[in-house]
């Protein structure tokens, strides 16, 4: 961010203050309401007008400074939002690449399938269902017994004949 922060410069008028004081004191003497040297109504009104005008100008100056600073803050927030959005987009794209890589690798898919198969077999074993290996072993035994029965049947037929 550049150093374009608002600055406040106070300038003072170039009027001759001593002449201004002399004029005021002579006005105060002529418009004094009593012998106590209190300001008259004209002095009070003009003082109020000057004070009100100064407050108005100070308010306008404050508005200008706030508007300038607000624009700078807004611009900084916009830039921050852009960089945050870009970082989030890059993170999402990186995750998507990782998922694509993981699903395209045959080893990863095979490992996942084996892991699922192991979990299913373990769950089936816990409830008493035989595993695929147990069923295959039983099938082999049944086939072997079936072959023996067939051979015995052939032997019995030959002896009867």
C-alpha positions in Angstrom: 0.0 0.0 0.0 1.4 3.4 -0.9 1.9 6.2 1.6 -1.1 8.2 0.3 -2.5 8.7 3.8 -4.4 11.9 4.2 -2.7 14.8 5.9 -4.2 17.7 7.8 -2.6 21.1 7.1 -3.6 24.0 9.3 -3.2 27.4 7.8 -3.7 30.7 9.5 -5.0 33.8 8.0 -2.7 36.7 7.1 -4.8 39.4 8.8 -3.0 41.8 11.0 -4.1 40.6 14.5 -3.2 43.8 16.3 -5.4 45.8 14.0 -8.2 43.2 14.4 -7.9 43.5 18.2 -8.1 47.2 18.2 -11.2 47.2 16.1 -12.8 44.6 18.4 -12.0 46.5 21.5 -13.5 49.7 20.1 -16.6 47.8 19.0 -16.9 46.2 22.5 -16.7 49.6 24.1 -19.4 51.1 21.9 -21.7 48.0 22.1 -21.2 47.3 25.8 -24.5 46.7 27.6 -23.2 47.8 30.9 -20.2 49.4 32.5 -18.8 46.0 33.3 -17.2 45.7 29.9 -19.3 42.7 28.9 -19.8 42.1 25.2 -22.9 43.5 23.6 -25.5 41.5 21.6 -23.7 42.2 18.3 -20.4 40.8 19.6 -22.2 37.7 20.9 -24.0 37.1 17.6 -20.8 37.6 15.5 -18.9 35.3 17.8 -21.5 32.6 17.4 -21.5 33.0 13.7 -17.7 32.8 13.6 -17.8 29.7 15.8 -20.5 28.1 13.8 -18.7 28.8 10.5 -15.5 27.3 12.0 -17.3 24.2 13.2 -18.9 23.8 9.7 -15.6 24.0 8.0 -14.0 21.6 10.5 -16.9 19.2 9.8 -16.4 19.5 6.0 -12.6 18.9 6.5 -13.4 15.8 8.6 -15.8 14.5 6.0 -13.1 14.9 3.3 -10.5 13.1 5.4 -12.9 10.3 6.3 -14.0 9.9 2.6 -10.3 9.7 1.5 -9.3 7.3 4.2 -12.5 5.2 3.7 -11.6 4.9 0.0 -8.1 3.7 0.9 -9.4 1.2 3.3 -12.0 -0.1 0.8 -9.3 -0.5 -1.9 -7.1 -2.4 0.6 -10.0 -4.7 1.5 -10.7 -5.3 -2.2 -7.1 -6.3 -2.8 -7.1 -8.6 0.3 -10.3 -10.2 -0.9 -8.8 -10.9 -4.4 -5.7 -12.5 -2.9 -7.8 -14.6 -0.5 -10.1 -15.8 -3.4 -7.0 -16.7 -5.5 -5.5 -18.7 -2.6 -8.8 -20.6 -2.1 -9.0 -21.4 -5.8 -5.4 -22.7 -5.8 -6.2 -25.0 -2.8 -9.3 -26.4 -4.4 -7.5 -27.1 -7.6 -4.7 -28.8 -5.8 -7.2 -31.0 -3.9 -8.9 -31.9 -7.2 -5.5 -32.9 -8.7 -4.8 -35.1 -5.7 -8.1 -36.8 -5.9 -7.8 -37.4 -9.7 -4.3 -38.8 -9.2 -5.5 -41.1 -6.4 -8.4 -42.4 -8.5 -6.4 -42.9 -11.7 -3.6 -44.9 -10.1 -4.4 -48.6 -10.3 -2.3 -49.5 -7.2 -4.3 -47.0 -5.1 -7.6 -48.4 -6.4 -6.5 -52.0 -5.9 -5.3 -51.2 -2.4 -8.6 -49.6 -1.6 -10.6 -52.6 -2.9 -8.4 -55.0 -0.9 -9.0 -52.9 2.2 -12.7 -53.0 1.7 -12.7 -56.7 1.0 -10.7 -57.4 4.2 -13.1 -55.3 6.3 -16.1 -57.2 4.8 -14.5 -60.6 5.4 -13.7 -59.7 9.0 -17.3 -58.6 9.6 -18.7 -61.8 8.0 -16.3 -63.9 10.1 -17.5 -62.2 13.3 -21.1 -63.3 12.6 -20.1 -66.8 11.6 -20.3 -66.7 7.8 -17.4 -68.6 6.2 -14.9 -66.6 4.1 -14.3 -66.9 0.4 -11.2 -69.0 1.1 -13.2 -71.3 3.4 -15.8 -71.8 0.7 -13.1 -72.4 -2.0 -11.4 -75.0 0.2 -14.8 -76.8 0.8 -15.5 -76.7 -2.9 -12.1 -78.3 -3.6 -12.8 -81.0 -1.1 -16.2 -81.7 -2.6 -14.7 -82.0 -6.0 -12.1 -84.4 -4.7 -14.7 -86.5 -3.0 -16.9 -86.4 -6.1 -13.9 -87.7 -8.2 -13.3 -90.6 -5.7 -17.0 -91.5 -5.8 -16.9 -91.6 -9.6 -13.8 -93.8 -9.5 -15.4 -96.1 -7.0 -18.6 -96.3 -9.0 -16.5 -97.3 -12.1 -14.7 -99.9 -10.1 -17.9 -101.4 -8.8 -19.4 -101.6 -12.3 -16.3 -103.3 -13.7 -16.3 -105.9 -10.9 -20.1 -106.6 -11.5 -19.7 -107.1 -15.1 
